[in-house]
Amino acid sequence: MCGRQRYHRYMRRLIALAFLLLAGCGQPPAQQEAAMPVANSPAVGEGPVMTRQNGPTIVMLGDSLTAGYELAEDEALPAVVQRYLASRGINTRIVNAGVSGDTTADALNRYDWSVASARPELLVIALGANDFMNGLAPERPKKNLAAILDRAKADGIPAVLIGVAIPERNLSPQDQAYAAIYPDLAQEYGVPYMKNFMAPVAGRSDLLMEDGLHPTA
């Protein structure tokens, strides 16, 4: 099995837990890594894209990794996973709220438009990479992510938190602080989280664009 197939298989497997949440089958401990639901990929910088009019609504709030940077719509991960869901007879209304370049502050500022207006049954939060890349103090994204979780809780929307890919060796104090944001918030808010959904392609030049950050499919 090639690396890309392993990546797609890995991501398809990860969605199962999120749908258990939607089905009311129980919520896992915050320490466990959770599933990442699926979203259709818009052109870079566009707003929420909605598909599938039947079934539960899922919003994925993220950046270019969610939006599918420089990928054809059917090559982006959300489309791959959506095809998998459809093949299993799972109907959803999917909102891609990924915007290229967004920080946690940007996403918080558009919460009403991107999340609340869709009235979803599940919110997937995949943010923080641009905060990390821009060297922002970790206290800022933690505060913004907490605010998003507060908004979701107030709206009665279950959430899944996805972490940022951070090198695991020779971590600086700031790197360590960033890595701790996600499990700390997951524990505080009692939400499932996934450590890093880019793990299967980390260091794989054949699966990453020249920037070494965005997957090729």
Protein Blocks (a to p, Z undefined) as FASTA:
>chain_A
ZZklmmmmmmmmmmmmmmmmmnonopadfkbccdddddddddehiacddehjedcddddd
ddfklnopaiafklpmklmmmmmmmmnopacddddfbdehiafklmmmmmmmmmmmnopa
bdcddehjlmmmnopafklmmmmmmmmmmmmmmnopacddddddddfehpafklmmmmmm
mmmmmmmnopacdfblklmmgoiaklccfkomacfZZ
